[in-house]
Amino acid sequence: WLKVFCLAPRASTAKLGGDTPCCCFRCSGTARSFRMPDKSDNPMRQIKVEKLTLNISVGESGDRLTRAAKVLEQLTEQQPVFSKARLTIRSFGVRRNEKIACHVTVRGEKAEEILEKGLKVKEYELRKRNFAHNGSFGFGITEHIDLGIKYDPSTGIY
C-alpha cells in the first residue's frame, strides 16, 4: 500500500502543480509519499497465550468429583482446585458451599501444548460465539480421551 498525504494543514482545495496534487500552499503543490509499514511486523499483533484454564463441572461432590480432579491432574500434572456452589438449589440436589467442580490454570509452554491438542480435537474450527470482546475464547470437549489421555476404567469418561 502506498499512501500519499501532505504534512501541512489544509488551506485550499486548488491544484498547484507538481508530481502529486496537494491541497495547500505550504508544500508548493507536491505531497510527500510514505510507504505504510507491514502490519505483521508490529509486535502487538502477535498472538500469545497468557493462561489456559481447564474446568470440569460435575454438579455434585463425592466420587465423580475426585475422578474429574484425577483427569485434570493427569492432563496438566498440576493439583486442581475445587469450586463450591454459591447457592442451594433443591431441584438439582446441590447445597451451598458444596464442592461441585474443579479447575486448573496452566501457563507457558504447557498451556500452548494443551491448547493445541484441544484445537486439534475441534479440527481448528470455532464458532463466532466462542470468542469474547476482550480477546479470550472458550470451547468444550465432550470426552477427555480425545486429548491423548489413555482410557482408565476406574476414572471413566469426562
C-alpha positions as MATLAB code, in Angstrom:
seq = 'WLKVFCLAPRASTAKLGGDTPCCCFRCSGTARSFRMPDKSDNPMRQIKVEKLTLNISVGESGDRLTRAAKVLEQLTEQQPVFSKARLTIRSFGVRRNEKIACHVTVRGEKAEEILEKGLKVKEYELRKRNFAHNGSFGFGITEHIDLGIKYDPSTGIY';
ca = [
       0.000    0.000    0.000;
       1.147    3.498   -0.794;
      -0.437    6.391    0.996;
       0.038    9.962   -0.228;
      -0.585   12.875    2.096;
       0.647   16.339    2.944;
       2.059   17.222    6.344;
       0.852   20.828    6.157;
      -2.605   21.887    7.366;
      -5.307   22.148    4.700;
      -5.686   25.719    3.320;
      -7.234   25.383   -0.110;
      -8.501   22.681   -2.444;
      -6.917   24.104   -5.629;
      -4.334   22.109   -7.594;
      -0.966   23.771   -7.611;
       1.006   21.504   -9.936;
       3.933   19.174   -9.186;
       4.035   15.376   -9.145;
       1.007   14.856   -6.965;
      -1.687   17.484   -6.463;
      -1.847   18.856   -2.967;
      -4.369   20.899   -1.061;
      -2.121   23.548    0.478;
       0.211   26.387   -0.451;
       2.914   25.433    2.015;
       4.413   22.428    0.226;
       4.346   24.041   -3.222;
       1.895   21.560   -4.659;
       3.870   18.322   -4.170;
       2.748   15.931   -1.482;
       5.163   13.608    0.293;
       4.606    9.888   -0.179;
       5.385    7.355    2.529;
       5.255    3.580    2.397;
       2.968    2.145    5.074;
       4.754   -0.334    7.364;
       3.811   -4.002    7.184;
       1.238   -4.791    9.877;
       2.710   -8.237   10.581;
       5.900   -6.588   11.885;
       4.008   -4.979   14.765;
       4.760   -6.928   17.983;
       1.356   -6.004   19.429;
      -0.367   -8.005   16.665;
       1.298  -11.288   17.670;
      -0.884  -13.860   19.358;
       0.302  -15.010   22.765;
      -1.237  -17.314   25.330;
      -1.219  -15.744   28.787;
      -3.033  -18.560   30.573;
      -5.246  -21.566   29.935;
      -7.982  -22.521   32.386;
      -9.354  -26.064   32.313;
     -12.630  -26.707   34.115;
     -14.710  -29.812   34.795;
     -18.075  -29.145   36.409;
     -19.615  -32.311   37.803;
     -22.530  -30.788   39.707;
     -22.086  -32.952   42.793;
     -19.431  -33.801   45.326;
     -18.099  -37.251   46.007;
     -16.518  -39.909   43.841;
     -17.314  -38.322   40.450;
     -15.627  -35.071   41.508;
     -12.459  -36.819   42.719;
     -12.263  -38.757   39.441;
     -12.655  -35.484   37.499;
      -9.828  -33.990   39.558;
      -7.702  -37.027   38.711;
      -8.337  -36.421   34.981;
      -7.192  -32.788   35.267;
      -4.124  -33.861   37.206;
      -3.202  -36.421   34.512;
      -3.638  -33.827   31.795;
      -1.769  -30.906   33.372;
       0.485  -32.524   36.020;
      -0.816  -29.898   38.474;
      -3.061  -30.150   41.517;
      -6.633  -28.977   40.709;
      -8.606  -26.534   42.858;
     -12.203  -27.298   43.854;
     -15.052  -24.816   43.313;
     -18.009  -24.573   45.664;
     -21.672  -23.908   44.958;
     -22.832  -20.356   45.721;
     -26.493  -21.210   46.256;
     -28.634  -24.123   47.374;
     -30.733  -25.469   44.508;
     -33.029  -28.226   45.743;
     -34.148  -29.338   42.278;
     -30.511  -30.056   41.334;
     -29.688  -31.554   44.721;
     -26.895  -29.026   45.324;
     -26.271  -27.396   48.700;
     -24.468  -24.108   49.384;
     -20.641  -24.442   49.830;
     -20.706  -27.989   48.439;
     -17.791  -28.795   46.116;
     -19.235  -29.249   42.629;
     -16.383  -28.550   40.175;
     -12.605  -28.458   39.810;
     -10.314  -26.301   37.699;
      -6.637  -25.787   36.854;
      -4.812  -22.749   35.465;
      -1.844  -23.531   33.209;
       0.693  -21.029   31.852;
       3.643  -21.040   29.466;
       4.651  -23.823   27.069;
       2.377  -26.362   28.761;
      -0.632  -24.121   28.113;
       0.194  -23.818   24.417;
       0.682  -27.581   24.147;
      -2.697  -28.384   25.750;
      -4.445  -25.683   23.701;
      -3.001  -27.170   20.519;
      -4.405  -30.598   21.485;
      -7.811  -29.066   22.210;
      -7.954  -27.168   18.928;
      -6.917  -30.340   17.090;
      -9.922  -32.137   18.619;
     -12.153  -29.284   17.392;
     -10.449  -29.517   13.965;
      -9.201  -25.915   14.348;
     -12.726  -24.561   13.807;
     -14.525  -22.458   16.395;
     -17.778  -20.544   16.189;
     -18.066  -16.793   16.474;
     -19.881  -17.097   19.791;
     -16.827  -18.841   21.319;
     -14.949  -15.521   21.293;
     -15.401  -12.711   23.815;
     -14.880   -8.995   23.191;
     -11.827   -8.858   25.462;
      -9.825  -11.306   23.314;
     -10.414  -14.502   25.261;
     -12.197  -17.556   23.932;
     -13.554  -20.826   25.260;
     -14.798  -24.140   23.975;
     -15.841  -27.519   25.339;
     -14.713  -31.044   24.608;
     -17.079  -33.978   25.080;
     -14.502  -36.647   26.064;
     -11.117  -36.183   27.706;
      -9.657  -39.217   25.915;
      -9.652  -37.153   22.694;
      -6.800  -35.096   24.205;
      -4.443  -38.071   24.216;
      -5.033  -39.491   27.701;
      -5.393  -43.265   27.828;
      -8.777  -44.583   28.952;
      -8.813  -45.788   32.550;
     -11.921  -47.770   33.604;
     -11.590  -46.592   37.208;
     -11.717  -42.937   36.070;
     -14.414  -43.162   33.383;
     -15.001  -40.548   30.691;
     -15.170  -36.799   31.382;
];
